[in-house]
Amino acid sequence: MTTKTDLTFFDYYNSLLDDEKKMVRNQFLAAAGISYPGFYKKLKYGSFTPLEMDALASICKTSFVSAK
């Protein structure tokens, strides 16, 4: 079941504990096939593609509002 949140992914990610952040990051890196620094660049600039946002929503079991 997917829940809806009023948070951007950036805000959601920063609210997680360190172990939870690692789990989300590692699952996303495996699913998206991007590099470790690429993840943090996309996180900083909010530049995830729609397909990447779908993957993050699936991993986190929630949907996010647009950062822009």
C-alpha positions as CSV (number, residue, x, y, z in Angstrom):
1,M,0.0,0.0,0.0
2,T,1.3,3.4,-0.9
3,T,0.7,6.4,1.3
4,K,0.7,10.0,0.2
5,T,2.9,12.6,1.9
6,D,3.2,16.3,1.7
7,L,7.0,16.1,1.7
8,T,9.4,16.3,-1.1
9,F,11.8,13.3,-1.4
10,F,14.6,15.5,-0.1
11,D,12.7,16.3,3.1
12,Y,11.5,12.7,3.5
13,Y,15.1,11.4,3.0
14,N,16.5,13.9,5.6
15,S,13.9,12.8,8.1
16,L,15.1,9.1,8.0
17,L,17.5,7.5,10.4
18,D,21.0,6.8,9.0
19,D,20.3,3.0,8.6
20,E,17.0,3.8,6.8
21,K,18.8,6.3,4.5
22,K,21.4,3.6,3.5
23,M,18.6,1.1,2.8
24,V,16.7,3.5,0.6
25,R,19.9,4.7,-1.2
26,N,21.2,1.2,-1.8
27,Q,17.9,-0.1,-3.1
28,F,17.6,2.9,-5.4
29,L,21.1,2.6,-6.7
30,A,20.5,-1.0,-7.6
31,A,17.1,-0.2,-9.3
32,A,18.3,2.9,-11.2
33,G,21.8,1.9,-12.0
34,I,23.3,5.3,-11.2
35,S,26.4,6.0,-9.2
36,Y,26.7,6.8,-5.6
37,P,27.7,10.5,-6.2
38,G,25.0,10.7,-8.9
39,F,22.4,9.9,-6.3
40,Y,23.5,12.7,-4.0
41,K,23.7,15.1,-6.9
42,K,20.1,14.3,-7.9
43,L,19.1,14.6,-4.2
44,K,20.7,18.0,-3.8
45,Y,19.2,19.5,-7.0
46,G,15.9,17.6,-7.0
47,S,16.7,16.3,-10.4
48,F,15.2,12.8,-10.3
49,T,13.4,11.8,-13.5
50,P,9.8,10.7,-13.3
51,L,10.8,7.1,-13.6
52,E,13.3,7.5,-10.8
53,M,10.7,9.1,-8.6
54,D,8.4,6.2,-9.3
55,A,11.2,3.9,-8.1
56,L,11.7,5.9,-5.0
57,A,8.0,5.9,-4.3
58,S,7.9,2.2,-4.7
59,I,11.0,1.7,-2.4
60,C,9.6,4.1,0.3
61,K,6.0,3.0,-0.2
62,T,4.9,6.6,-0.4
63,S,4.4,9.3,-3.0
64,F,6.1,12.7,-2.9
65,V,5.2,16.2,-3.9
66,S,7.3,17.9,-6.6
67,A,10.3,19.8,-5.5
68,K,9.7,22.5,-8.1
